[in-house]
Amino acid sequence: MKSFFPLLAIIFCLFACKSKQFDTDTHLNYCVAQATKTVPIIPDYCHGPNNFDKDATEWRFNNPSSWTGGFWPGILWYISEYTKDPQWVALADSFTHPVIPAVTRRASTHDIGFIAFCSIGNGYRLTKNPEYKLALLQAADSLAWLFNPNVGSFLSWPNMVARMNWPHNTIIDNMMNMELMFWAGKNGNNPHLYDIAAKHSKTTMNHQFRDDYSTYHVIVYNDSTGERIKGVTHQGYADETIWARGQAWAIYGFTMAYRETKNPYFLDIAEKATDIYLKRLPKDMIPYWDFDAPNIPNEPRDASAAAITASALLELSVLTGNKIKSKEYRKVAEKILTTLSSDEYQSRDKNSAFLLHCVGHIPNGYEIDASIIYADYYYIEALIRLKKLQEGKSIYENL
């Protein structure tokens, strides 16, 4: 009889551990429900939801050429992947087609990668529509115009060359656009696109990081000699502070670069960028908008940085060769998602976005404590990735 109780305790423990698994379906269904509320209020397929200001009740909308123009179609593709419902496929397709002309003309901003790959890229991943493939290849050719071989990186903001006297500027966000370039170099007839994406990643790795592996938002280069002139910020608190979303872009971008190249230096820099990010996090795992903002703990949090990081850490947990780190990255990602999925951070009946408490651009005074579409995009991406891992599938399923 005595042996029965230890056995019962083991069974109870196994049940309890299993029951503690993060409930991805509940929160994915929540995303579907919120998107269902958003669809009827969108004016047409050439506009997508962009943000809710704090306490606002109506979406602000963007157009397909906005840097955030690809996130809403991307969300719809993720919903279609989850639900397997052809109505969501049709809706995603309808919002994706207006993006094509916006990304196939000559690039005037690095954001072509964001716009194209989140929308058309997910569409091609799930449907293999040849029209989408052609559009992605054309978008990559367009973006290639911004690569400066003297510097070894892509120009991020052409309008800042004269306005800020930044001859060649590269922002950490630009790593996210390299996914389009790597893909195009592998799937088209121009392997040079892969080569310049790899070169951009190396240049960014060498110049965008401080000694502690925090990132500068912007590096300014001499456009003729390639000399690094200075590191500055545009959206962080100050030039030498750690802008939270910028650090998140670095973690995500170099994790992706390692996936595409298998260059161990990219894995190393992704892990080191992660280390300082995690070291500076508050207990609830949601960063302040800048880790060095002067009035912490009375500074806005940035759920968008948290969502980006959660998605990146799930991929990093798969790619790292260190089993201890793999478990830690996934554990942290689940903790972040647990907080983001709480009543404090989910929008629920406050508006029809997925998340609250995001920050866009505090120095310019907008999107402060807001709901922002890219936070929702990386939140649902992280949920999809976690669901696949929970089911023993590859996060690269359907690639």
N, C-alpha and C positions, 0 to 999 in steps of 0.2 A: 504493500500500500504506500510505503514511504517513497518508492521510486516513481509513483504516479505524479506527485507534486512537482518535482523538477521537470518532468516531461510536459506537464501542463504549463509551467512557467515558460518553457522554450516555445511551445505552440503559441502562447499569448504574445511573447516577444516578437515572433515572426509575423503574426497578424498585425501587431501594433506598428512594426517597422514598415510593413507593406502599406498600411493605411496612411502612413505619413508621406507617401510619395506625392510630389506636387501634382495637383489635379489639372493637367493641361487641358483636358476637354472642357471643363467648366469655364475656364478663362478664354479658350478659343470660341466657345459658344457665346460668351459675353461679347467678344469682338464682332462676331457675326450679327448679334442683335444690335449693337451700336451702329455698325455699318448699314444695317437695314433701316435704321432711323434716319441716316444721313442721305441715302440715295434719293428719296423723293424731293428733297429740298435743293438739290443741285440744279442750276439753271439749264445746263446742257452738257454735252460730252466734251466740250472745249474748255470746261472749267472744272476744277477739283477743289475739295476742301483744303484749306491751308492752316488756319489757326482759329482758336477762340481766345480773345483776351480774357484776363481774369474777370470772372463774374459775368461775362457776356453770354448771351443766349443764342446768338446767330454766328454761323461760320463766316469767316472771311475766305474768299475763293481766290485761286490762282489760275494761271493759264499754262498751257503745255511748255512754254519757253521759260517759265520761272524755274529757278534751280530746284524748287520743291515739286515741280510739275510731274515727276515720275512716281512719287510716293503713293498717291491714291490709287492709280492703276495697279501698282505693285501690291498694295494691300488687297485689292480685289482678286489678284492672281493667287495670293496666299489663301484667301477665303475659298476660292474655287478648288485649290489643291486639298484643303481640309474637308470641305463639304462634298466634293465630287458632284456638285449640282451644276448642270449645264446652264442654268440661268445666270449663275455667277460667272461662268466662263464667257458667256455672251456679253455680260456687263463689262467684264474686264477688257475684253476685246474692243468694245465700243469706246472705252476711255483711253485705250492704248493707241488706237490709230491716229488721233490728232497729235500725238507726241512725235510721230515719224517726221513730218516736215520740220519740226522744231529742232531736230537733232541731226538732220542730214544736210543742212546748209553749213557753210563755213563757220567754224566755231569762233565765238567772240568771248568765251568764258570756259574755264575748266569744267564747269558743271555739266557739260554734255554727258559725261560718264554717269553721274548721278541720275540725270533725267532718263537716259536711254536704258541703262542696265537694270534699274529697279522696275521699270515698266515693260519695255520691249524684251529685255533680257529674261525676266520671269515668264513672259508670254511665250518666248521661244523655248525655254526650258520645259514648259509643260505641254506645248502644242506642236513644237517642231514646224511651225508655220514658216515656209521659205521666205515669205514677205518680211517676216520679222528678222530672219537671219540677214537678209540683204540690208535692211535698215541698220542693224547693228554694225555691220561691216562699213557701211557708209558713215555712220556716226564716228567710228574709230578713225577713219580717214580724215574726217573733219577735225577731230580733236588733235590729230597728229600735227596740224599746222601750228599748234602752240608749243611744240617741243623746240627747245633751243639747244643745239648740240654743243655750243660753247660752254654752256652751264651744265648741261646734262640733266635738265629737268624741264617740266612743262611750266609755262607762264600761267599763273592762276588768274590774275585780274588785270587784263590789258588796260582797263580804265584807270588803274592806280599808277600806271607808269608815269604819266604827266601829273596827275592829281596829287600824288604823294611823293613824287620824285623817287619812285622805286623802279629802277631800270628793268630788272627782271625779278618778279616776286613769286615765291612758291609758298603756299600755305599747307599746313599738315593735312587739312581736309582733302587735298588733291590726291593723296594716296588711295582714296576710295574710288577715284576714277580709273585707276590702273587696272581694275578688274575687267573693264571693257577692253582695254588695250591688250592685256594678256590673252583674253578670250579670242579677240579678233586675230591676233598673231598666230594662234593655234588653229583657228577654224576658217581662215580665209586664205588668200594667196599672197599675203604680205607679211612674212615673218619679222620684218623690220619693226612692226608694231609691238611685238613681244619684246624685242631688244631694247626699244626706247622706254618701255614700261619698266623693264629690269634696271636700266640705267637711271631712270628717275627715282626708283626705289633706293638704289645705292646712294645717289646724291643726297636724298632726303635723310637716309640713315646716317650719313657722315656729317651732315650740317644742321639738322633740325633739332638735335637732342642736346640738352645740357649734360654736365658731368654726372648728374644723378638720374639721368634718363627721363626726366620730364621734357616736354616739348615746347619749343617756341611756336607760336601760331604762324608767324610769317618770317621767312628768311629773304632778305634782299641781296641780290647778286649784281655784279657788273655784267651786263648782258654781252659784252665783247670778250672779256677775259675769263669770265666764270668765277671771279673772286667773290668770296662771301663778304658782304659789306657789314651786315648787322642782322640781329634777330629782334623782332618787335611783335607787338600784339595789335589786333584790331578789334577783337571781341572779348578778350580777357580783361582783367583788372589793370594790369601793368605789364610792361615788357618782360619782366623777370618772374612773373607769377605763373602758376599752373592753371590754365583755363581748362576746366573739366572736360568739356566736349572735345576740345582739341586732343587731350590725352586719350580719350575714347576712340577718336578717329585713328590715332597712332596704333593703338592695340588692335583694332579691327583691320586696318590697312596692312600692317606688317604680318598679321596672321594670314591674311589672304595672299600676300606676296610670297610667303613661305609655301603655302599650298600650291601656288602656280609654278614656283621655280625650284622648290626643295633646297634653296640656298640656306644653309644653317645659320648664317649671319642674320637673316630676316627672322628666323624663329627666336634667336637669342635676343634681338632687340624687342620683339613683341613681348617676350617674357619679362624683360627688364622694365619695359614701359608699364606692364601689368603690375609688377612688384611695387613700384612707387604709387601707382593709382590705389591699389588695395591698402597700402600702408597708411594712406591719408584719408581713407573713407571713415565717415561716422558709423556708429553701431548699426544703423538701419540700412546701410549699404547704398544710400542715395547721396551723391556728392553735392556739396555746395557748388554754385555755378563756377566759382573759381576757388581752388583749394587755399588760396592765400588772400581771399577777400577780407577786408579789414574788420568787418563787424560780425564775423562768425561767433556764436551760432545764430545771429539775427541777419542772415543773408539768405536769399532765395536758393532753394534746391534746384537741381536740374535732372528731372526724370528722363529727359532725352539722352543725356550722357549715360545714365544708368542702363537704359534699354539697349543702346549701342554696345555697351560693354558686356552686358549679359549675353547677347547674341555672339559677340566675338569670343567670349570665354568658352562657350559651348563648342565652338569650332577648335579653339586652342586646346581644349581638353582631349580632342580627338587626335590632333596633330603632334602634340608634344610626345617625346619619347620617354618622358619621366612619369612613371606610374603614380608617384606621390603627387606631383603637380597636376596630373590629369584629374585625379579625384578632387583635389583642392579647387581647381578651376570650375569643375562642374558644380561642386558644392556651393561655391560663391555665386555662380550664375543662378542657381536655384534660390539662394537667399535673396538675391536682387529681385528676381521675379516674384518671390513671395511678398516682398514689400510693395512692389509695383502693382500687385494684384489685390492689395488691401483696399479697404474703404477710404483710406487717406489719399491714395494715388489714382485709383480708377475713377473715371468721370461719372459713370453710372447715370443717375438722373439729373446731374448738373448740366451736362451737355451731351452731344452724341459722339464726341471723340472717345478714345480709349483711356487716355491718361490726363492727369492734371499736373500742375507744378513743374512746368518746363520753362527753360530760359532760351530766348533767341539771341538778343543783342542788347545787353544792359548798357554798354557805353553809348549806344545810339538811342536808348530809351524805349525800345519796343520789344514785345513778346516777353514780358516779365511776369513770371508765375502764370503762364498760359498753357493752353493745350495746343500742341503743334504736331502737324501731320507726320513728320519724320520720326518723332518719338513713337507714334502709333505703329509706323512701319517696322521699326526695329523691335518693338515689343512683340508684334505678331510673328515676325521672323524668328525671334528667340523661342516663342512658344512652339512653333512648328518644328524647330530644330530639337527642342527638348522632347517633344512627343515622339519623334523618330528615334531618339536615343533610348527613351523609355521602352519602346517597342522592339529594341534590338536591331533597328534599321540604321543604315548609313544616313548621315545628314545630307549626303550628296545624292540621295535617291532622286531620280528623274533628271539628273544632269546628263 
